[in-house]
Amino acid sequence: MTQTEKHAAFAALHVPGDPLILYNIWDAGSAKAVAEAGAKAIATGSASVAAANGFADAEGLPIGLALANAALIVEAVDLPVTIDFEGGYAIEPDGVAANMKRLAATGAIGCNFEDQVVGGEGLHATEAQAARIRAARAAVGADFFINARTDIFLKAKAETHDAVKVEAAIERARAYAEAGASGFFAPDLADLALLERLCGASPLPVNFMAWPGSPTAADVAAAGVARVSHGPFPHKLAMKALKDAAAAEFAGT
């Protein structure tokens, strides 16, 4: 498939109530493994990619390495590939646009793009983040899936997640949609009633991040979710298996 065809296929997989399942990977080898397991698309997790290369999350991985890794993943599989691009490695819209253009040039057909101030405090103001999304869209054109992530819930304790925060998220979803986003990602929102409210009001398909002990894919599908990803947890599971296997070998010597 061409990049345009991959984007179209990927976008079509976002169906509320019948979500696309993304089991996040970190390099070409893990991408091949997940593709062979039956994946319909491939998605990276920024924390996993950073850890696999010895860096911290939050854009600790140099952008050159992030882009080179993305290109290797795209080359390794025949599936659509979306990259967790964090905050776009820039603050100002012009910088975001330049970096997004470089990402699209790797052959990736989409990205996650978050609204927290990477390396700073809090979130970008709604209009400021919308301007960043608008610049990204202008840079990459129509055939690129911008999954706009809000960290309203990630930055707050679960017990404080409430209707007020959901309304704030809906306001951002509407602004991000108008700016050109393709999807809306609200990690750490696990209350199914609140999630259903968000899915019902968002003009964009909603992405849920699963973790050990979170609601099931069936549960969040019933709430209207269109995409389920797994963040850093596949990498953590793989590293635990490696560590445990190594420890068992060392213990036997």
N, C-alpha and C positions, 0 to 999 in steps of 0.2 A: 504494500500500500504506500501511496505517497503520504507526505506529512499532512496534507489537507485531508486526505481520506482517513488517516489515523485520528485526526482531531474530530472529524464528524462521527466516526465510530465510537470514540471515547465519550463525546458529549451525549450521544444517544443512549449510553448505558446508565445515565443518571435518571432513574425512574422513581419518583416518590412511591413508597410502599413496596418496591422491588429493588432494593439498593445494590449498586455496584460494590463488590467486596474487594478492597485493596489490602494486600498483605505486604506491608512496607519492607523494602530491601535497602541495601547500602552500597552495593558494587555490582560489577558485571556478573560475577559468579553467583551471587545470591539472586540476581534478577533471572538468570537462566534456571535456577532451581525452582523458583516460584512460577515461572512461565511453564515449566515442565509439569508442575503440580496442577495446572489447569487455569491459571489466571487469565482474565480477559484484558487486563491492563497492568502496568507496572508503575509503582509509586515509591519514591524514596522517602526516608525520614531524616531530617537534618541532624538530629542528635545521633542517629545511627551512623550516618556517613562521617560525621565529625569523629565519633569515638573509634570507628574502624581505621581512621587515619591518625589517631593520637592527638586529636584536638578537642577542645570544649565546644559545646553547642553555642548558640547565639552568635553566629557568624565568626566563630573562632577558626573555622576551616577557611583558608584563603580562597578568594573567589576563583582564582585560576585553577586551583585543584578541584573546586566544586564543579566548574564547567568541564574540565577534562574528564572527571568521573562521570558526569552526565552523558558526555559524548560516547564514552566506552559502554555505558549501559544501553544507550540507544542502538549502538552497533551490535550488541550481543543478542538482542531479542527482536522479534518481528512484531511485537505488540506496541500499542501506544504507551509512551513513557511520560509521566508527570514528575516534576522535581520540586521538592520542598526547598524553596528559595528564600525562606525566612522573611527578612524585611527588604529584600532586594539589594542588599549591600550598599545602600545609599539612603539619605534622608530626603534630599530635594528631588522633586519630580524628574528633572532632567537626568540626574544620576541614575534613578530607578529605570528610566526609559532606556538609557544606554546599556545597562546591565541586562535588562530583560531582552533586548535585541540580541545580545551575545548568547543568552540562554536559548532563545528560539533557534539560533544558528547551529546549536548542537544536534538538532533534530527532535528535541523534546516538544511535545504538543500541549504542554500545560505546566502550571506551577501552583504551589501554595504561596500566598503573599499575605503576611500578617500585619496587624495594625498596632502591635506593641512597639514601643520605642526600643529597638535592640541596642543594648549597652547603656540604656538610660532608664528613665522612670515612666511608668504608666503607659497610656495609649496615645497615639496620634489623635488629634481632634478629628471628628468625623469628616469635616470638609477637607482637612489637610490630607487625610488618607484617601478620600475620593479623588483628590487632585493627583495623588500618586498613582492610583489605579487608572485614571484617565490618561496619564502620560504613558503608562505601561501598555495600555491598549493601543494607543496611537503608534507605539514603537513596534508591536508584534503583529498588528493586523487582526483580522477577524478569526483566523484559524488557529487560535491558541486559547486554552481553557484556563482562565485566571480564577483560581479558587481563593476567594477573599476570606481570610481568617480573622475573626475577632477574638481577642483574648480577655474579653469582659469576664468570662467565667473562670478561665485558667488563672487569672490574677486574683481571684476571690475564693475564700473557703466555701466548700459545698453547702454548708448550712446557711450561707448568706445568699445563695442563688434563689431568686424570687421573681415575681411578676414584673417588678420595676426593672430589674436587670434584663429580663426578656424583652421588655418594651424598648429598652436602650439598644439591644441587639437588633431588633426589628428595624429601628430607625437607621442603624448602620447598614443593614442588609439592603434597605431601599436606596440609600445613598450610593452604596457600592454598585448596585445593579444599574442605576442611572449612569454611573461613571464608566460602565463597561465590563464589570465582573461577570463571570459565568456561573459561579457557584459560591456558596456561603458555608464557612466552616466555623463551628463554635465548640472547640475542644473543652472537655470537662463538664459540659452540661449533661447530667445524667438523670435528672428528674423527668420522668416520662410525660407528665402532664405539661410541664414547662416546655419540654422538647416538642410536644405536639402543637402547642401554641406557636412556637417559633416556626415550625414547618408549615403550619397553616397560613401564617401571615407573610412569610418570606417570599419575595418575587423570584428568588433563586433557589435551585435545589440545595438541600442542606446535607452537610457532611457531619457524621458522628464519629468520634474517635473511641474505639473499643480498648479496654484494658482488662487485666485479670480481675474478675468480680463485677465488671460493669454489666448493664443490661445487655441481653442477647441481641443478635442481629434481627431475630424475629420480633423482639419487643420494640426495637427502634424503627423497624420497617412499619409496624402497626401505627407508630406515631407520625409516619410520613417522611422518614429519612430517605434520601436518594443515594447516599454513598456512605460506606463504612470503611474507615481506615484503622490502622493499628499502631501508628506512631513508632516509638522506639522499642516496643515490646518484643517484636520478633528478633531483633538484634540482641536484646537482653537475654532472651530464651536461648538463642544460639550460643552466646558467650558463656552462659551458665552450663550448658551441656558440654562445651569444650573444657571448661575449667574442671567440672566434675569428672570427666573422663581422664583428664590429665592427672588429677589428684589420685584417682583410683590406681592408675599405672604407677605413679611415684610411691604410693603406699605399699605396692606389691614388690618393690625392689629391695 
